[in-house]
Amino acid sequence: MNKEERQAEKLRRQQNRIANKMLIPAPKKTVQSLKLLNFDPSGTFHFVEDRWIRIYEVYGRLDKLSTTMTALQSEIMVSGRMLPEKEDTDWFLTLTGYGETYDEVRKQFALDEEVLKESVGIRPLSVDEAVKIIFSRLQGDTKEFSYASFVRSKKNLYDELFPEIAESYDSFQMEASYGTSLFVMNYPKTVKWDVFTDLQKLGCPIFLTFQMSNMKEEDRESYLRMLEKRYCRNFPPEDIENGISISCHMSFVCDSADAREIIQNTIFSLLSKEGYIVAPLYGKQRMGLLSDISLGMLESREFRNISLPAVEKIFWEENANDNDKV
């Protein structure tokens, strides 16, 4: 990089800092642990590598969400918590965007919100609301949170949100609780919701996340070349024209190592009958759990490319008639 290019880069960074000046900087410890740089109290978080997220509470049903996927600019994460004592699943949706300035990302989120409202009910969460919900998803208790006192105290938000997690290669432990973080390696021709509702019968909390992203044109071309190389034949471009990238994770928590083994094998059996191939997130157990409970604050992803028609019934449930149920 020559002198002129370095000066131009320095100027660009300075302009970006000015553009993002309205945001509140996170304490240094939080920057180091969560990679959270700053935030807008109304509900937008800004992370390193220019990753931005906005979290929404979902109400009503999600079964029409896949029909709006191709119109979205942002990636979406749908996060659910299944509890054995509750018939309904608590759902939240996270938009993820990338950009150097808050202004450009805020406009992108605003456009995507309008698209989403055509198919699903959403309510944006403030920073205070989002942090309280993330804490309660695993800890169970309600905890008051104020971004103003958090910034003044210079606390580490990671320590406030998450318990100490000990991980092995294929499982994790939190004090007297045991669990495993899993991911879907391969999907059937049609992804249906019914198989996931059966997981609610296992008698333990299960955190489930679906991350979905439209395939960019360069990604489609790269994927097409990979298929042709692997199978030694030509594939028509229209075969992947309606493709999207999807990543499905799930983490469960139980009360003993024996129960963990039984529940894991039951999940393998239930999903394999429907054409899914599921495996532990080997070597990434802690990050897998944190991704499933943090609503996108931390993320782990294993994207697979599948056709959009394959996920048209991903959140469709035959007996879900009322408006408060997915």
C-alpha positions as CSV (number, residue, x, y, z in Angstrom):
1,M,0.0,0.0,0.0
2,N,1.5,3.3,-1.1
3,K,1.4,6.6,0.8
4,E,-1.7,7.9,-1.0
5,E,-3.6,4.6,-0.4
6,R,-2.7,4.7,3.3
7,Q,-3.9,8.3,3.6
8,A,-7.2,7.4,1.8
9,E,-7.7,4.5,4.1
10,K,-7.0,6.6,7.2
11,L,-9.5,9.2,6.0
12,R,-12.2,6.5,5.3
13,R,-11.8,5.1,8.8
14,Q,-12.0,8.6,10.3
15,Q,-15.2,9.3,8.3
16,N,-16.7,6.0,9.6
17,R,-15.9,6.9,13.2
18,I,-17.7,10.2,12.7
19,A,-20.7,8.4,11.1
20,N,-20.9,6.0,14.0
21,K,-20.3,8.6,16.7
22,M,-24.0,8.5,17.9
23,L,-23.4,4.9,19.1
24,I,-22.4,4.2,22.7
25,P,-19.0,2.4,23.1
26,A,-18.9,-0.9,25.0
27,P,-16.5,-1.3,28.0
28,K,-13.1,-2.7,27.1
29,K,-13.7,-6.0,28.8
30,T,-16.9,-6.5,26.8
31,V,-15.1,-5.7,23.5
32,Q,-12.5,-8.4,24.3
33,S,-15.0,-11.1,25.3
34,L,-18.0,-10.5,23.0
35,K,-16.3,-8.5,20.3
36,L,-19.1,-5.9,20.8
37,L,-17.8,-2.5,19.8
38,N,-20.7,-0.2,20.4
39,F,-24.5,-0.1,20.4
40,D,-27.6,2.0,19.9
41,P,-29.8,1.7,23.0
42,S,-32.9,1.4,20.8
43,G,-31.6,-2.1,19.9
44,T,-28.8,-2.4,17.4
45,F,-25.5,-4.0,18.3
46,H,-22.2,-3.4,16.4
47,F,-19.5,-6.1,16.5
48,V,-16.0,-6.4,15.0
49,E,-15.7,-7.1,11.3
50,D,-18.6,-4.7,10.8
51,R,-21.2,-7.2,11.9
52,W,-24.5,-5.6,13.1
53,I,-27.5,-7.3,14.6
54,R,-31.1,-6.3,15.5
55,I,-33.2,-8.6,17.7
56,Y,-37.0,-8.9,17.5
57,E,-39.7,-10.7,19.5
58,V,-41.8,-12.9,17.3
59,Y,-45.6,-13.3,17.8
60,G,-48.0,-15.2,15.6
61,R,-46.9,-18.0,13.3
62,L,-43.7,-18.3,11.3
63,D,-44.9,-20.6,8.5
64,K,-44.8,-17.9,5.9
65,L,-41.3,-16.7,6.7
66,S,-39.6,-18.7,4.0
67,T,-41.7,-17.0,1.3
68,T,-40.1,-13.6,2.1
69,M,-36.5,-14.9,2.3
70,T,-35.5,-13.9,-1.2
71,A,-36.6,-10.3,-0.7
72,L,-34.3,-9.8,2.4
73,Q,-30.9,-8.1,2.3
74,S,-30.0,-9.3,5.8
75,E,-29.3,-12.7,7.1
76,I,-31.9,-14.0,9.6
77,M,-31.6,-16.2,12.7
78,V,-34.7,-17.7,14.2
79,S,-34.1,-18.8,17.8
80,G,-36.5,-20.9,19.9
81,R,-36.5,-22.4,23.4
82,M,-38.5,-25.6,23.9
83,L,-39.4,-26.3,27.5
84,P,-41.1,-29.6,28.5
85,E,-43.7,-27.8,30.7
86,K,-44.7,-25.4,27.9
87,E,-46.7,-26.3,24.8
88,D,-45.6,-23.2,22.9
89,T,-42.1,-22.2,21.9
90,D,-40.6,-18.8,22.7
91,W,-39.3,-17.4,19.4
92,F,-37.0,-14.5,18.5
93,L,-35.7,-13.3,15.2
94,T,-32.3,-11.6,14.6
95,L,-31.4,-9.7,11.5
96,T,-27.6,-9.6,10.7
97,G,-26.1,-7.1,8.4
98,Y,-22.6,-6.0,7.4
99,G,-21.5,-2.4,6.7
100,E,-19.0,0.2,7.7
101,T,-21.5,2.8,9.0
102,Y,-24.6,2.6,11.1
103,D,-26.6,4.7,8.8
104,E,-26.4,2.2,5.9
105,V,-27.1,-0.8,8.1
106,R,-30.0,1.0,9.8
107,K,-31.7,1.7,6.4
108,Q,-31.1,-2.0,5.4
109,F,-32.8,-3.2,8.6
110,A,-35.7,-0.8,8.1
111,L,-36.4,-2.2,4.6
112,D,-36.1,-5.8,5.8
113,E,-38.5,-5.1,8.7
114,E,-41.2,-4.0,6.3
115,V,-40.7,-7.2,4.2
116,L,-40.9,-9.4,7.3
117,K,-44.1,-7.7,8.6
118,E,-45.8,-9.1,5.5
119,S,-45.4,-12.7,6.8
120,V,-44.7,-12.6,10.5
121,G,-45.4,-10.4,13.6
122,I,-42.3,-8.8,15.0
123,R,-41.5,-6.3,17.7
124,P,-38.0,-4.8,17.9
125,L,-36.3,-5.1,21.3
126,S,-34.3,-2.4,22.9
127,V,-30.8,-3.2,24.2
128,D,-32.1,-3.5,27.8
129,E,-34.9,-5.8,26.7
130,A,-32.6,-8.0,24.6
131,V,-30.0,-8.4,27.3
132,K,-32.6,-9.3,30.0
133,I,-34.1,-12.0,27.7
134,I,-30.8,-13.5,26.8
135,F,-29.9,-13.8,30.5
136,S,-33.3,-15.5,31.3
137,R,-33.1,-18.0,28.5
138,L,-30.5,-20.2,30.3
139,Q,-30.4,-18.9,33.9
140,G,-34.2,-18.9,34.2
141,D,-34.3,-15.9,36.5
142,T,-35.3,-12.4,35.5
143,K,-32.5,-9.8,35.9
144,E,-32.8,-6.1,35.6
145,F,-30.4,-4.5,33.2
146,S,-29.7,-0.9,32.3
147,Y,-27.3,0.0,29.5
148,A,-26.4,3.3,31.3
149,S,-25.3,1.6,34.5
150,F,-23.6,-1.1,32.5
151,V,-21.4,1.4,30.7
152,R,-20.7,3.4,33.9
153,S,-19.6,0.2,35.8
154,K,-17.4,-1.0,32.9
155,K,-18.5,-4.6,33.6
156,N,-17.9,-7.5,31.3
157,L,-21.2,-8.2,29.7
158,Y,-20.1,-11.8,28.9
159,D,-19.7,-12.6,32.6
160,E,-23.1,-11.0,33.4
161,L,-24.9,-13.1,30.8
162,F,-23.4,-16.5,30.8
163,P,-22.4,-19.1,33.4
164,E,-19.0,-20.8,33.5
165,I,-19.1,-23.6,30.8
166,A,-16.7,-26.5,30.8
167,E,-16.5,-28.2,27.4
168,S,-15.1,-31.5,26.2
169,Y,-14.7,-32.5,22.5
170,D,-18.4,-33.5,22.1
171,S,-20.3,-32.2,25.2
172,F,-20.4,-29.5,27.9
173,Q,-21.1,-29.1,31.6
174,M,-22.4,-26.2,33.7
175,E,-22.1,-26.9,37.4
176,A,-24.7,-29.7,37.9
177,S,-26.1,-29.5,34.4
178,Y,-24.9,-31.5,31.4
179,G,-25.6,-31.1,27.7
180,T,-24.5,-31.3,24.1
181,S,-24.6,-28.9,21.2
182,L,-25.6,-30.5,17.9
183,F,-25.8,-29.4,14.3
184,V,-27.6,-30.7,11.1
185,M,-25.0,-31.9,8.6
186,N,-27.5,-32.8,5.9
187,Y,-31.1,-32.1,5.2
188,P,-34.0,-34.1,3.6
189,K,-35.6,-33.0,0.4
190,T,-38.4,-31.3,2.4
191,V,-37.6,-29.7,5.8
192,K,-40.7,-30.0,8.0
193,W,-41.4,-28.6,11.4
194,D,-43.2,-31.7,12.8
195,V,-40.0,-33.6,13.5
196,F,-38.7,-30.7,15.7
197,T,-41.9,-30.5,17.7
198,D,-41.2,-34.1,18.8
199,L,-38.1,-32.9,20.6
200,Q,-40.3,-31.1,23.1
201,K,-41.3,-34.5,24.5
202,L,-37.7,-35.3,25.6
203,G,-38.3,-33.7,29.0
204,C,-35.4,-31.2,29.0
205,P,-34.8,-27.6,27.7
206,I,-33.8,-27.5,24.0
207,F,-32.4,-24.4,22.4
208,L,-33.0,-24.4,18.6
209,T,-31.6,-22.0,16.0
210,F,-32.1,-21.7,12.2
211,Q,-29.8,-19.3,10.4
212,M,-30.8,-18.5,6.8
213,S,-29.1,-16.4,4.1
214,N,-29.7,-15.7,0.4
215,M,-26.9,-17.1,-1.7
216,K,-25.0,-14.3,-3.5
217,E,-24.4,-14.7,-7.2
218,E,-20.7,-15.4,-6.8
219,D,-21.6,-18.1,-4.1
220,R,-24.0,-19.7,-6.5
221,E,-21.4,-19.9,-9.2
222,S,-18.8,-21.3,-6.8
223,Y,-21.3,-23.9,-5.5
224,L,-22.2,-24.9,-9.1
225,R,-18.5,-25.4,-10.0
226,M,-18.1,-27.5,-6.8
227,L,-21.0,-29.7,-7.7
228,E,-19.8,-30.2,-11.3
229,K,-16.3,-31.1,-10.0
230,R,-17.6,-33.5,-7.4
231,Y,-20.0,-35.4,-9.6
232,C,-18.2,-35.0,-12.9
233,R,-21.2,-33.8,-14.8
234,N,-22.8,-30.5,-15.8
235,F,-25.6,-29.0,-13.6
236,P,-28.0,-26.4,-15.2
237,P,-27.8,-23.1,-13.3
238,E,-31.5,-23.2,-12.7
239,D,-30.9,-26.2,-10.4
240,I,-29.6,-23.8,-7.7
241,E,-31.4,-20.6,-8.8
242,N,-33.7,-20.8,-5.8
243,G,-31.0,-21.9,-3.4
244,I,-30.5,-20.5,0.1
245,S,-27.9,-21.2,2.8
246,I,-29.2,-22.7,6.0
247,S,-27.6,-23.6,9.3
248,C,-29.5,-25.5,12.1
249,H,-28.1,-25.9,15.6
250,M,-29.6,-27.3,18.8
251,S,-28.3,-27.5,22.3
252,F,-30.0,-29.4,25.2
253,V,-29.4,-29.3,28.9
254,C,-30.2,-32.1,31.4
255,D,-29.3,-33.3,34.9
256,S,-26.8,-36.1,34.4
257,A,-24.2,-37.6,32.0
258,D,-26.4,-40.7,31.6
259,A,-29.4,-38.6,30.6
260,R,-27.3,-36.7,28.2
261,E,-26.3,-39.9,26.4
262,I,-29.9,-41.1,26.2
263,I,-31.3,-37.8,25.0
264,Q,-28.6,-37.4,22.4
265,N,-29.2,-40.9,20.9
266,T,-33.0,-40.2,20.9
267,I,-32.5,-37.0,18.9
268,F,-30.3,-38.8,16.5
269,S,-33.0,-41.5,16.0
270,L,-35.9,-39.0,15.7
271,L,-34.2,-36.9,13.1
272,S,-32.5,-39.7,11.1
273,K,-36.0,-41.2,10.5
274,E,-36.9,-38.0,8.7
275,G,-33.8,-37.8,6.6
276,Y,-31.6,-35.5,8.7
277,I,-28.0,-36.3,9.5
278,V,-27.1,-34.8,12.9
279,A,-23.8,-34.7,14.8
280,P,-22.2,-33.0,17.8
281,L,-20.3,-29.8,17.1
282,Y,-16.9,-31.4,17.7
283,G,-14.5,-29.1,19.4
284,K,-17.0,-26.2,19.4
285,Q,-19.4,-27.2,22.2
286,R,-19.1,-24.0,24.3
287,M,-19.5,-21.7,21.2
288,G,-22.4,-23.8,19.9
289,L,-24.3,-23.4,23.2
290,L,-23.6,-19.7,23.4
291,S,-24.8,-19.2,19.8
292,D,-28.0,-21.0,20.5
293,I,-28.9,-19.0,23.7
294,S,-27.4,-15.5,22.8
295,L,-29.8,-14.5,20.0
296,G,-26.9,-13.7,17.7
297,M,-24.6,-11.9,20.1
298,L,-22.2,-14.8,19.6
299,E,-22.7,-17.0,16.6
300,S,-21.5,-20.4,15.3
301,R,-22.7,-21.5,11.8
302,E,-22.4,-24.5,9.6
303,F,-24.2,-23.4,6.4
304,R,-25.5,-25.9,3.9
305,N,-27.0,-24.9,0.5
306,I,-30.5,-26.2,-0.2
307,S,-33.3,-25.2,-2.5
308,L,-35.9,-22.7,-1.3
309,P,-38.9,-25.1,-2.0
310,A,-37.3,-27.5,0.4
311,V,-37.8,-25.2,3.3
312,E,-41.3,-23.9,2.4
313,K,-42.7,-25.9,5.3
314,I,-39.9,-25.4,7.8
315,F,-42.1,-23.7,10.4
316,W,-45.4,-25.1,9.2
317,E,-47.4,-27.1,11.8
318,E,-50.6,-28.9,10.9
319,N,-52.4,-28.3,14.1
320,A,-51.2,-24.8,14.8
321,N,-54.5,-22.8,14.4
322,D,-54.3,-20.0,17.0
323,N,-52.5,-16.8,16.3
324,D,-50.1,-17.0,19.3
325,K,-48.5,-20.3,18.2
326,V,-45.8,-21.1,15.7
